[in-house]
Amino acid sequence: MLNEPLFIRADGSPEIGTGHVMRCLALAQAWQAEGGSVYCIGESTRVLESRLRAEGVTVRSLGSTPGENNDALETVRKAEAVRASWIVVDGYHSDGSYQRRLREEGMRVLFLDDYGHADHYEADLVLNQNIDAEAALYDDKSEDTELLLGPCYALLRKEFWPWRESRCTPQPEANRVLVTLGGADPDNCTEMVIGALGRLNREDLRCTVVIGGSNPNESSVAAADKHTDVSVDLRSDVSDMASSWPSMTLQCRRGEVR
């Protein structure tokens, strides 16, 4: 059992997307599974906050501008208030100086990264779960910064845990397509994909389209759905992605695709 809380600093919005918060939720669920409590601070949307609270995460508002000096200090003070010693940081505003400020205040830092965007890395741990993650991205790091690189560190939310050992045999020609382009999709790429699928002239194609609760384009996506010849099952604000396509998860469990 964990005897101290996990403190997360992550932002989500229709402009920047919701991926930072949602992958931190995966870490939060794993922490909770071991008996720990979780707090999250950052800019967010009503939908994201509701999801976090439904998962048992305590949400705190951020009074500072993301990325500025006061952001780091405010984060530390709120982490100290709940007796947390680790802060998980996920966001492109967090450069080397931000990480350094957190550590200078006595905090240990887990920094979630995608492509080595920061000028310097001073976190205790840097986690990059992408398939192309490599140590060369982090040549400019502190000597005591440990790297956790590659898909073996993938952050999976708990609805995916039962399928971690599943194996699927792909079909020679697919006729089922899952379209999901994030929790916000500010450029409305979902609608463009639906249009492209419609131009394939495949009467046997069956599409499940999942859009996030922070997507501002739900009405136009629904309209695109009505104007395509492809069979589309449109779903919004799905809380359990692993079961959003029940027939496929059943087939994967059996180790084959029919």
Backbone bond lengths (Angstrom), bond angles and torsions (degrees), N, CA, C in turn:
res aa  C-N    CA-C-N  psi(-1)  N-CA   C-N-CA  omega(-1)  CA-C   N-CA-C  phi
1 M - - - 1.466 - - 1.527 109.77 -
2 L 1.333 116.18 135.03 1.458 121.26 179.20 1.513 109.32 -84.27
3 N 1.333 116.36 133.23 1.464 120.04 -175.11 1.519 113.07 -105.05
4 E 1.328 117.81 11.66 1.451 119.06 174.55 1.523 109.77 -140.84
5 P 1.333 117.24 154.43 1.462 119.69 -177.08 1.524 112.43 -78.12
6 L 1.304 114.47 159.47 1.461 122.34 171.24 1.522 107.38 -99.12
7 F 1.337 117.10 133.26 1.459 121.51 -178.01 1.526 108.81 -116.23
8 I 1.336 116.36 124.13 1.458 122.58 -174.25 1.526 110.12 -114.06
9 R 1.319 115.50 134.38 1.473 121.79 173.81 1.527 108.05 -117.86
10 A 1.350 116.73 105.35 1.464 121.19 -177.23 1.521 109.40 -151.91
11 D 1.328 116.19 148.35 1.462 122.50 179.53 1.517 110.87 -114.50
12 G 1.341 115.53 152.34 1.452 121.58 174.02 1.515 110.04 -151.09
13 S 1.324 116.51 139.92 1.464 120.99 179.83 1.520 108.55 -163.49
14 P 1.347 117.91 167.41 1.472 119.64 175.90 1.524 112.59 -60.29
15 E 1.335 117.59 -26.45 1.464 121.07 -177.98 1.527 112.27 -78.49
16 I 1.325 117.38 -44.53 1.470 120.32 -176.03 1.525 112.19 -100.35
17 G 1.320 117.55 -7.29 1.453 120.62 -178.99 1.521 112.11 90.66
18 T 1.311 115.74 178.79 1.466 121.55 -175.63 1.525 113.15 -116.93
19 G 1.342 116.87 3.42 1.462 120.09 -174.14 1.509 114.63 -62.51
20 H 1.346 117.69 -36.07 1.462 119.95 179.95 1.530 110.67 -60.19
21 V 1.327 115.32 -45.80 1.464 119.95 -178.16 1.527 110.56 -69.87
22 M 1.326 117.45 -42.09 1.455 120.14 -174.10 1.521 112.68 -69.52
23 R 1.330 118.33 -34.19 1.463 116.69 177.16 1.525 111.13 -76.58
24 C 1.340 116.27 -26.83 1.463 118.54 171.97 1.523 110.81 -68.04
25 L 1.332 116.14 -30.49 1.466 119.61 176.01 1.523 110.16 -61.68
26 A 1.327 117.59 -37.20 1.467 120.16 177.21 1.521 110.71 -60.60
27 L 1.318 116.41 -42.80 1.467 120.32 177.58 1.524 110.58 -65.71
28 A 1.330 116.03 -39.70 1.465 120.81 178.51 1.527 111.16 -61.09
29 Q 1.319 117.08 -42.51 1.462 120.46 -179.69 1.526 111.46 -64.04
30 A 1.327 116.71 -39.26 1.463 119.68 177.78 1.521 110.52 -65.62
31 W 1.331 116.71 -38.85 1.471 121.08 177.75 1.525 110.28 -64.35
32 Q 1.328 116.06 -44.30 1.471 120.66 179.40 1.527 110.95 -63.89
33 A 1.328 116.97 -35.13 1.463 120.45 179.91 1.514 111.82 -62.69
34 E 1.341 116.46 -23.57 1.460 121.47 177.29 1.532 111.91 -94.66
35 G 1.328 116.27 7.24 1.459 120.56 175.62 1.505 115.64 96.18
36 G 1.343 118.67 6.25 1.458 121.50 -178.04 1.513 112.86 -91.17
37 S 1.324 115.82 160.23 1.466 121.71 175.44 1.525 109.34 -101.02
38 V 1.343 116.25 158.68 1.456 121.11 -174.35 1.522 110.43 -134.17
39 Y 1.335 115.01 137.39 1.460 122.56 174.47 1.527 107.93 -121.94
40 C 1.331 116.40 147.77 1.454 120.98 179.04 1.522 109.44 -136.22
41 I 1.333 116.49 134.19 1.450 122.55 178.17 1.521 108.71 -127.12
42 G 1.341 116.85 142.00 1.455 120.18 177.50 1.510 112.07 153.35
43 E 1.323 115.68 172.38 1.453 120.44 173.07 1.524 108.60 -71.05
44 S 1.319 116.40 141.35 1.449 118.96 -175.24 1.526 109.94 -155.64
45 T 1.312 115.63 175.24 1.457 121.97 175.02 1.525 108.98 -108.15
46 R 1.307 115.73 165.26 1.466 119.69 179.17 1.523 110.92 -59.51
47 V 1.335 116.20 -40.35 1.461 120.48 -178.79 1.528 111.00 -64.96
48 L 1.346 116.62 -43.95 1.457 120.06 179.18 1.519 111.41 -64.17
49 E 1.322 116.20 -44.27 1.467 119.14 179.53 1.517 111.14 -61.02
50 S 1.326 116.74 -41.14 1.463 120.44 178.74 1.520 111.03 -62.73
51 R 1.334 116.56 -40.16 1.468 120.25 179.42 1.520 110.55 -64.89
52 L 1.324 117.21 -44.77 1.461 120.30 -179.81 1.526 111.12 -62.42
53 R 1.318 116.37 -45.09 1.470 119.31 -179.86 1.521 111.25 -64.36
54 A 1.337 116.61 -38.15 1.460 120.09 177.76 1.524 111.43 -63.01
55 E 1.333 116.53 -25.85 1.461 122.04 178.89 1.526 111.97 -88.91
56 G 1.323 117.37 3.97 1.456 120.26 178.62 1.508 114.72 85.34
57 V 1.341 117.56 13.50 1.459 122.05 178.67 1.528 109.15 -90.48
58 T 1.315 117.37 132.27 1.465 121.68 176.04 1.521 108.83 -83.02
59 V 1.329 116.78 124.44 1.462 122.22 -175.42 1.521 109.97 -102.29
60 R 1.324 116.03 130.65 1.456 122.59 176.09 1.527 109.40 -116.80
61 S 1.327 117.26 142.12 1.459 120.89 178.53 1.523 110.04 -79.64
62 L 1.335 115.97 156.11 1.457 122.89 178.19 1.522 108.43 -107.52
63 G 1.330 116.65 120.82 1.452 120.35 179.99 1.509 113.81 -87.56
64 S 1.324 117.46 -18.65 1.460 122.33 -175.82 1.524 111.23 -92.63
65 T 1.335 115.52 163.63 1.459 120.85 172.98 1.526 109.13 -75.28
66 P 1.347 117.99 127.71 1.466 120.23 -177.41 1.523 112.76 -54.01
67 G 1.330 115.78 131.85 1.451 121.75 176.11 1.509 115.83 92.78
68 E 1.335 118.07 -16.85 1.453 120.12 -179.21 1.531 111.03 -82.22
69 N 1.334 115.98 169.33 1.462 121.07 -175.53 1.523 111.60 -57.79
70 N 1.330 116.41 -40.42 1.466 119.73 -179.15 1.521 112.09 -65.64
71 D 1.324 116.80 -26.01 1.463 121.45 176.99 1.527 109.21 -60.06
72 A 1.321 116.78 -51.19 1.460 120.62 -178.65 1.517 111.51 -62.43
73 L 1.329 117.06 -43.76 1.463 120.52 -178.70 1.523 111.29 -66.26
74 E 1.313 116.77 -41.32 1.465 119.97 177.93 1.518 110.88 -63.99
75 T 1.324 116.22 -40.98 1.463 120.37 178.56 1.522 111.08 -60.53
76 V 1.320 116.20 -44.87 1.464 120.38 179.27 1.520 111.28 -61.64
77 R 1.323 117.25 -47.31 1.469 120.34 -177.73 1.523 111.45 -61.01
78 K 1.313 117.28 -40.21 1.463 119.60 -179.74 1.522 111.45 -73.66
79 A 1.307 117.16 -30.15 1.467 119.83 173.91 1.520 110.61 -68.79
80 E 1.327 116.24 -41.69 1.471 120.69 178.10 1.528 110.96 -62.51
81 A 1.332 116.05 -35.70 1.466 120.21 -177.22 1.526 112.70 -63.32
82 V 1.344 116.90 -26.56 1.469 119.97 179.03 1.533 111.30 -106.35
83 R 1.355 115.95 11.44 1.458 123.01 176.66 1.533 113.19 64.56
84 A 1.321 115.62 37.35 1.463 120.23 175.07 1.523 109.51 -91.04
85 S 1.313 117.42 141.76 1.461 121.02 177.27 1.527 112.41 -110.24
86 W 1.351 116.74 -14.61 1.461 122.37 176.72 1.527 109.63 -112.53
87 I 1.342 116.12 138.26 1.458 122.27 172.40 1.522 108.51 -121.20
88 V 1.313 115.86 127.44 1.461 121.93 175.05 1.525 107.40 -95.22
89 V 1.324 116.73 124.25 1.465 121.90 -177.76 1.521 109.11 -116.12
90 D 1.345 116.05 128.31 1.462 120.94 178.42 1.521 108.60 -139.05
91 G 1.335 116.47 107.80 1.460 119.52 178.94 1.512 111.15 166.88
92 Y 1.323 116.59 150.66 1.455 121.06 -175.83 1.529 113.26 -78.95
93 H 1.329 117.34 -6.22 1.467 120.32 177.56 1.534 111.86 -80.32
94 S 1.300 117.12 -11.05 1.472 121.28 -169.96 1.523 111.07 -95.19
95 D 1.326 116.30 94.47 1.455 120.69 -179.49 1.529 110.42 -90.20
96 G 1.338 115.61 -169.37 1.456 119.68 -177.71 1.512 113.19 -62.91
97 S 1.329 117.52 -38.06 1.464 119.93 -179.52 1.520 110.97 -67.12
98 Y 1.331 117.42 -33.61 1.468 121.19 177.04 1.525 109.64 -64.58
99 Q 1.319 116.53 -46.64 1.466 120.51 178.57 1.534 110.65 -61.43
100 R 1.335 115.80 -41.52 1.458 120.07 -179.18 1.531 111.70 -63.11
101 R 1.332 116.44 -40.30 1.470 119.16 179.83 1.524 111.08 -62.21
102 L 1.320 116.28 -41.05 1.464 119.47 178.95 1.523 110.87 -61.47
103 R 1.324 116.80 -43.87 1.457 120.34 -178.17 1.534 111.99 -72.24
104 E 1.324 117.06 -34.50 1.458 119.59 177.18 1.518 111.88 -64.37
105 E 1.333 115.51 -24.95 1.463 119.99 177.15 1.520 112.24 -85.89
106 G 1.328 116.62 5.20 1.464 120.50 174.70 1.512 115.21 95.22
107 M 1.335 117.62 7.89 1.454 120.74 -179.38 1.527 111.26 -92.20
108 R 1.314 115.87 149.82 1.455 121.37 169.01 1.528 107.28 -95.52
109 V 1.335 116.61 144.71 1.456 120.59 -168.46 1.531 111.39 -128.55
110 L 1.329 115.25 128.39 1.461 122.92 167.13 1.516 106.59 -105.95
111 F 1.333 116.74 119.04 1.461 122.28 -175.25 1.523 109.43 -110.05
112 L 1.338 117.13 119.81 1.460 121.79 177.66 1.518 109.08 -91.18
113 D 1.341 115.48 128.21 1.457 120.70 -172.01 1.520 109.97 -134.00
114 D 1.351 115.59 161.36 1.462 120.59 179.88 1.520 113.78 -119.04
115 Y 1.328 117.33 -40.67 1.468 118.08 -172.35 1.525 113.35 -148.17
116 G 1.312 117.81 23.19 1.458 120.40 178.25 1.511 113.15 71.08
117 H 1.344 117.11 42.21 1.474 120.65 -173.57 1.525 113.59 -74.92
118 A 1.323 117.76 -24.23 1.465 120.19 -174.91 1.531 110.58 -76.01
119 D 1.331 115.54 151.05 1.455 120.21 179.67 1.525 111.87 -70.41
120 H 1.321 116.04 -27.26 1.458 121.80 -178.15 1.525 107.54 -157.46
121 Y 1.329 116.36 151.42 1.465 120.72 -178.27 1.517 109.86 -120.77
122 E 1.338 114.97 122.24 1.462 120.77 179.65 1.517 112.60 -124.89
123 A 1.337 116.94 8.97 1.458 119.85 178.33 1.525 110.73 -68.36
124 D 1.322 116.38 157.73 1.463 120.28 174.17 1.522 110.43 -64.50
125 L 1.337 115.47 -43.37 1.455 122.20 -179.90 1.526 109.14 -130.92
126 V 1.329 116.76 136.69 1.465 122.46 171.54 1.517 107.33 -117.98
127 L 1.336 116.85 123.43 1.460 122.23 -177.89 1.522 108.98 -113.88
128 N 1.320 115.65 118.77 1.463 122.33 173.70 1.517 106.67 -125.06
129 Q 1.331 116.85 107.94 1.457 121.64 -173.03 1.528 113.84 -89.05
130 N 1.318 117.75 2.28 1.457 120.94 -174.75 1.533 112.03 -74.66
131 I 1.319 115.49 153.63 1.461 120.73 -175.68 1.524 111.91 -65.77
132 D 1.344 117.05 -25.26 1.459 120.13 -179.11 1.528 113.22 -97.49
133 A 1.315 117.57 12.74 1.470 120.73 -179.54 1.522 110.28 -66.06
134 E 1.335 116.30 133.24 1.456 120.40 178.54 1.519 109.51 -147.08
135 A 1.320 115.66 155.46 1.456 121.33 -175.44 1.521 112.82 -61.62
136 A 1.352 117.46 -26.40 1.467 120.68 -178.62 1.523 112.42 -61.58
137 L 1.320 117.39 -22.84 1.466 120.89 177.43 1.522 111.59 -66.40
138 Y 1.330 116.41 -19.65 1.464 120.89 -171.30 1.524 111.42 -123.48
139 D 1.329 115.82 36.84 1.462 119.20 176.76 1.524 111.34 -60.30
140 D 1.326 116.31 -33.48 1.463 120.85 179.94 1.519 109.30 -94.13
141 K 1.305 116.70 78.57 1.461 122.31 179.65 1.517 109.55 -139.28
142 S 1.310 115.60 162.38 1.456 120.14 176.25 1.528 110.41 -69.06
143 E 1.310 115.70 153.64 1.466 119.95 -178.22 1.522 112.18 -61.98
144 D 1.331 116.85 -30.15 1.462 119.34 -177.18 1.522 113.22 -94.95
145 T 1.330 118.23 9.23 1.460 121.50 176.21 1.522 109.66 -82.58
146 E 1.322 116.55 122.72 1.460 122.03 -179.90 1.516 109.84 -97.23
147 L 1.337 117.05 137.49 1.460 122.20 -178.02 1.526 111.21 -102.13
148 L 1.323 116.00 134.13 1.456 123.64 174.01 1.520 106.13 -118.01
149 L 1.333 117.55 103.12 1.453 121.18 -167.45 1.522 112.58 -122.47
150 G 1.337 115.38 138.20 1.452 120.90 171.31 1.513 115.01 103.57
151 P 1.336 116.62 170.21 1.464 122.08 -175.83 1.520 114.82 -63.36
152 C 1.335 118.11 -16.82 1.463 118.92 177.94 1.531 110.64 -65.47
153 Y 1.333 117.04 -15.13 1.464 121.82 176.70 1.528 111.62 -106.14
154 A 1.335 117.17 19.27 1.462 121.09 -177.57 1.526 110.84 -58.65
155 L 1.325 115.72 135.91 1.459 122.36 -179.82 1.530 109.16 -92.08
156 L 1.319 115.64 103.09 1.460 121.89 -178.13 1.521 110.30 -105.63
157 R 1.322 116.45 127.75 1.464 119.34 175.57 1.527 109.57 -67.79
158 K 1.316 116.03 161.50 1.459 120.56 -167.97 1.521 113.47 -64.52
159 E 1.358 118.19 -22.76 1.464 117.67 178.84 1.525 112.07 -67.50
160 F 1.339 116.18 -17.40 1.462 120.25 178.95 1.531 112.85 -94.66
161 W 1.310 118.26 -9.96 1.464 120.42 -175.64 1.530 113.71 -56.29
162 P 1.356 119.32 -41.15 1.474 118.23 -179.12 1.524 113.81 -64.71
163 W 1.353 117.05 -16.91 1.468 119.70 -174.55 1.528 112.73 -103.61
164 R 1.315 117.96 11.45 1.457 119.55 -175.96 1.521 112.96 -63.86
165 E 1.320 117.44 -28.94 1.461 120.63 -178.89 1.526 112.42 -104.12
166 S 1.340 117.48 7.85 1.464 120.43 -178.29 1.522 111.32 -71.81
167 R 1.305 115.56 149.33 1.449 121.49 176.56 1.524 109.04 -131.54
168 C 1.329 116.88 131.51 1.452 121.76 179.61 1.517 110.66 -115.93
169 T 1.323 115.18 139.17 1.456 120.29 173.59 1.518 108.42 -94.63
170 P 1.327 119.17 116.38 1.462 120.15 -176.33 1.515 112.72 -68.26
171 Q 1.320 115.91 148.89 1.452 121.32 175.24 1.525 110.32 -77.42
172 P 1.327 117.90 149.84 1.475 120.36 175.83 1.523 111.59 -59.16
173 E 1.342 116.53 -36.27 1.463 120.91 178.40 1.522 108.22 -137.65
174 A 1.331 116.53 116.99 1.464 120.93 -175.42 1.520 111.35 -79.48
175 N 1.326 115.53 143.35 1.466 119.50 173.01 1.529 111.68 -129.12
176 R 1.331 115.95 5.59 1.464 120.37 176.26 1.528 108.10 -122.13
177 V 1.337 116.10 128.23 1.460 121.50 -174.67 1.521 109.47 -129.89
178 L 1.320 115.33 131.39 1.460 121.31 172.83 1.525 108.18 -104.14
179 V 1.324 116.87 123.99 1.457 123.10 178.93 1.525 108.41 -112.48
180 T 1.317 117.24 115.71 1.465 120.85 177.34 1.525 108.35 -148.80
181 L 1.306 116.91 116.71 1.456 122.90 -171.99 1.522 112.15 -119.39
182 G 1.327 114.95 40.53 1.458 119.35 173.80 1.510 113.71 96.56
183 G 1.324 113.96 172.45 1.460 120.29 -175.42 1.508 114.11 -78.08
184 A 1.347 117.92 -16.81 1.465 120.35 -176.61 1.531 111.92 -122.14
185 D 1.347 117.62 -51.54 1.461 122.66 -178.77 1.531 111.41 52.00
186 P 1.336 118.36 61.48 1.472 121.19 -175.40 1.526 114.12 -62.16
187 D 1.345 117.95 -25.14 1.465 120.66 179.67 1.529 112.90 -89.41
188 N 1.337 115.87 3.53 1.457 122.05 177.71 1.528 112.49 54.75
189 C 1.317 115.72 44.87 1.459 120.20 176.97 1.527 111.68 -66.95
190 T 1.315 117.07 -24.29 1.467 120.89 179.53 1.510 110.91 -58.04
191 E 1.334 116.55 -45.01 1.463 119.98 -179.96 1.531 111.15 -63.03
192 M 1.320 116.81 -39.15 1.465 120.11 179.14 1.528 110.86 -64.88
193 V 1.342 116.96 -38.77 1.463 120.01 179.58 1.524 110.62 -66.38
194 I 1.328 116.89 -41.39 1.470 120.06 177.77 1.525 110.36 -59.39
195 G 1.341 116.46 -43.11 1.456 120.10 178.47 1.518 112.20 -63.12
196 A 1.344 116.25 -40.64 1.459 120.28 179.42 1.523 111.72 -65.62
197 L 1.323 116.86 -40.24 1.464 120.24 178.42 1.523 110.81 -64.46
198 G 1.333 116.04 -35.39 1.463 120.01 178.77 1.522 112.94 -64.22
199 R 1.326 116.68 -26.68 1.465 120.38 -178.83 1.527 112.95 -83.87
200 L 1.327 117.42 0.73 1.465 120.38 178.91 1.525 112.76 -78.93
201 N 1.349 115.60 -16.36 1.470 120.14 -179.82 1.525 111.67 56.28
202 R 1.329 114.68 46.89 1.460 121.12 179.20 1.525 108.86 -113.25
203 E 1.318 116.98 100.81 1.454 120.26 -179.23 1.519 112.26 -67.42
204 D 1.340 116.98 -23.07 1.466 120.02 -178.14 1.527 112.68 -86.86
205 L 1.336 117.92 -2.39 1.460 121.29 -175.79 1.529 110.45 -74.37
206 R 1.331 115.61 131.62 1.464 121.65 177.96 1.517 108.12 -123.04
207 C 1.316 116.80 121.50 1.460 121.73 -173.76 1.524 111.56 -117.89
208 T 1.307 115.67 131.95 1.458 121.59 168.57 1.526 106.71 -106.19
209 V 1.331 116.17 121.43 1.461 122.04 -178.79 1.521 108.42 -112.75
210 V 1.332 115.76 120.00 1.468 121.37 -179.08 1.517 108.80 -113.24
211 I 1.334 117.08 124.29 1.458 121.01 175.14 1.521 108.98 -117.89
212 G 1.326 115.59 149.08 1.457 120.55 -176.75 1.511 112.90 -78.78
213 G 1.318 115.24 162.31 1.451 120.93 179.86 1.515 113.67 -67.61
214 S 1.352 117.61 -16.96 1.462 121.16 178.52 1.527 112.04 -97.58
215 N 1.329 117.12 9.85 1.465 121.56 179.10 1.526 109.35 -76.12
216 P 1.345 117.80 120.78 1.476 120.45 -178.43 1.523 113.33 -82.68
217 N 1.341 117.36 1.08 1.470 120.41 -172.62 1.522 113.42 -113.84
218 E 1.321 117.69 24.67 1.462 119.46 -174.35 1.527 112.22 -58.53
219 S 1.336 117.90 -40.32 1.468 120.03 -177.00 1.520 111.75 -65.92
220 S 1.342 117.33 -39.95 1.465 119.29 -179.81 1.524 111.29 -72.87
221 V 1.328 117.16 -33.31 1.465 120.14 175.75 1.525 109.71 -64.86
222 A 1.324 116.48 -42.69 1.460 120.39 178.50 1.523 110.84 -63.33
223 A 1.342 117.23 -37.25 1.462 120.59 178.00 1.518 110.90 -66.42
224 A 1.346 116.69 -40.01 1.465 120.32 177.97 1.516 110.85 -63.23
225 D 1.317 115.46 -35.55 1.461 121.49 177.73 1.525 110.31 -59.08
226 K 1.325 117.34 -38.98 1.469 121.70 -176.82 1.522 112.31 -74.59
227 H 1.331 117.25 -17.57 1.461 120.41 -174.33 1.531 112.53 -110.35
228 T 1.314 116.90 25.32 1.459 120.29 176.50 1.515 109.56 -125.50
229 D 1.323 115.23 151.50 1.470 120.27 179.95 1.522 112.36 -83.51
230 V 1.341 116.82 -7.37 1.456 120.79 179.66 1.528 109.81 -78.71
231 S 1.327 116.34 142.42 1.455 120.97 174.99 1.531 109.14 -73.17
232 V 1.337 117.38 115.34 1.456 122.36 -175.39 1.526 110.34 -121.55
233 D 1.327 115.29 127.56 1.467 122.07 172.42 1.523 106.53 -105.14
234 L 1.336 117.69 103.38 1.460 122.90 -175.15 1.522 109.77 -92.53
235 R 1.343 115.90 127.39 1.460 121.50 -179.85 1.520 109.41 -130.28
236 S 1.338 115.94 140.11 1.467 120.68 -176.20 1.518 110.74 -122.76
237 D 1.340 115.51 142.76 1.463 122.96 174.71 1.525 111.32 52.60
238 V 1.316 116.35 53.72 1.460 122.55 -179.28 1.525 109.45 -76.24
239 S 1.306 116.95 127.27 1.466 120.31 -179.52 1.528 112.65 -91.83
240 D 1.329 116.51 -16.50 1.469 120.44 -179.48 1.529 108.04 -130.28
241 M 1.330 115.62 86.97 1.460 119.97 -177.27 1.521 112.56 -63.37
242 A 1.312 117.14 -31.90 1.465 119.99 -176.40 1.520 112.30 -63.91
243 S 1.337 117.01 -27.84 1.457 119.62 -179.69 1.521 112.55 -108.24
244 S 1.329 117.26 11.79 1.462 119.68 -179.71 1.515 112.17 -70.89
245 W 1.333 115.31 -14.41 1.468 120.99 176.63 1.513 107.64 -132.22
246 P 1.348 117.69 74.61 1.467 121.94 -168.57 1.517 114.65 -55.01
247 S 1.328 118.37 -41.03 1.464 118.75 -175.67 1.519 111.54 -64.68
248 M 1.332 117.01 -35.06 1.466 119.63 179.98 1.517 111.78 -70.78
249 T 1.351 117.42 -41.67 1.463 118.45 -179.60 1.520 110.62 -66.03
250 L 1.320 117.09 -33.87 1.460 120.08 176.80 1.525 110.10 -64.08
251 Q 1.339 117.41 -43.03 1.440 120.91 -179.53 1.525 111.50 -65.58
252 C 1.335 115.97 -38.45 1.467 119.52 178.98 1.518 110.92 -65.87
253 R 1.316 116.65 -36.78 1.459 119.86 179.31 1.524 110.09 -60.91
254 R 1.307 116.51 -36.14 1.450 119.61 -179.92 1.518 113.10 -80.60
255 G 1.362 115.29 -6.13 1.447 119.18 175.98 1.526 113.74 83.59
256 E 1.336 117.63 17.14 1.450 119.67 178.24 1.519 109.97 -153.87
257 V 1.295 115.22 160.77 1.462 121.44 175.33 1.518 107.86 -116.35
258 R 1.308 115.77 127.47 1.473 118.55 -177.30 1.530 110.24 -104.93
